[in-house]
Amino acid sequence: MFDLGFWEFCLIAVVALLVFGPEKLPGAARTAGLWIGRARRFIGSIKQDIDKELHLQEMQDAIKNNDETGLHQFIEETKTGLSDLNKPISLDPTKPTEDNSASSETNSSHKSETS
């Protein structure tokens, strides 16, 4: 975490021994360990919360993009459906419309081939 080497650690131990004395040093080390543990857990929980928020934001963006894509697809399908409704409809079954003329020619050629 702090990238301490052996000699740096020895220097800190000697200074702590001189400051606290041999009687209070174990209690001070225990207290320092507890505080360091709490700080690490606190930092870890903050990192976890940030990661959750970032992941949540990514998921919301993905959902928004999928919703927009689905909406555009629905609009295009609706437009094609409406364009089919705008085509003329022939009420006379003997008179084919423009679209039906191609299909009736195909049917008549198919009938002549089978006869």
C-alpha positions in Angstrom: 0.0 0.0 0.0 2.7 2.5 1.0 5.5 0.6 -0.6 7.6 0.5 2.5 10.9 -1.4 2.5 12.6 -3.2 5.3 14.7 -0.3 6.4 11.8 2.2 6.4 9.8 -0.2 8.5 12.7 -0.6 11.0 13.0 3.2 11.2 9.2 3.6 12.0 9.5 0.8 14.6 12.4 2.5 16.4 10.7 5.9 16.4 7.5 4.4 17.7 9.4 2.6 20.5 11.0 5.8 21.5 7.8 7.8 21.4 5.4 5.3 23.1 7.8 3.3 25.2 7.9 -0.5 25.6 4.7 -0.6 27.7 2.4 1.4 25.4 3.8 0.2 22.1 1.6 -3.0 21.7 -1.6 -1.0 22.5 -0.6 1.8 20.1 0.2 -0.8 17.4 -3.2 -2.5 17.9 -5.0 0.9 17.7 -3.1 1.9 14.6 -4.0 -1.5 13.0 -7.6 -1.0 13.8 -7.6 2.5 12.3 -5.8 1.3 9.2 -8.3 -1.5 8.8 -11.2 0.8 9.1 -9.7 3.2 6.6 -9.1 0.3 4.1 -12.7 -0.9 4.5 -14.1 2.7 4.1 -12.0 3.2 1.0 -13.1 -0.2 -0.3 -16.8 0.6 0.3 -16.4 3.9 -1.5 -14.8 2.2 -4.5 -17.5 -0.4 -4.5 -20.2 2.2 -4.5 -18.6 4.1 -7.3 -18.3 0.9 -9.3 -21.9 0.1 -8.7 -23.0 3.6 -9.8 -20.8 3.4 -13.0 -22.2 0.0 -13.8 -25.8 1.3 -13.1 -25.2 4.2 -15.4 -23.8 1.9 -18.2 -26.9 -0.3 -17.8 -29.2 2.7 -18.0 -27.5 4.0 -21.1 -27.8 0.5 -22.7 -31.5 0.3 -21.8 -32.1 3.8 -23.2 -30.3 2.9 -26.5 -32.3 -0.4 -26.8 -35.5 1.5 -26.2 -34.7 4.1 -28.8 -33.7 1.4 -31.3 -36.9 -0.5 -30.6 -38.9 2.6 -31.0 -37.4 3.5 -34.3 -38.0 -0.1 -35.5 -41.6 0.1 -34.4 -42.1 3.4 -36.2 -40.6 2.0 -39.4 -42.9 -1.1 -39.2 -45.9 1.1 -38.7 -44.9 3.3 -41.7 -44.7 0.3 -43.9 -48.0 -1.0 -42.6 -49.6 2.3 -43.3 -48.2 2.5 -46.8 -49.8 -0.8 -47.5 -53.2 0.7 -46.5 -52.7 3.6 -49.0 -52.6 1.2 -52.0 -55.8 1.2 -54.1 -58.3 -1.6 -53.5 -60.3 -3.0 -56.4 -63.9 -3.9 -55.5 -64.4 -5.6 -58.9 -62.8 -9.1 -58.7 -62.4 -9.2 -62.5 -60.4 -6.0 -62.6 -57.0 -6.5 -60.9 -55.2 -3.6 -59.2 -51.7 -2.6 -60.1 -50.2 -4.9 -57.5 -52.5 -7.8 -58.3 -51.9 -7.6 -62.1 -48.4 -9.0 -61.6 -49.6 -11.8 -59.4 -52.5 -12.6 -61.8 -50.0 -12.8 -64.7 -47.9 -15.2 -62.7 -50.9 -17.3 -61.9 -52.2 -17.4 -65.5 -48.7 -18.5 -66.8 -48.6 -21.1 -64.1 -52.0 -22.4 -65.1 -51.1 -22.6 -68.7 -47.9 -24.6 -67.9 -49.8 -27.2 -65.8 -52.5 -27.7 -68.5 
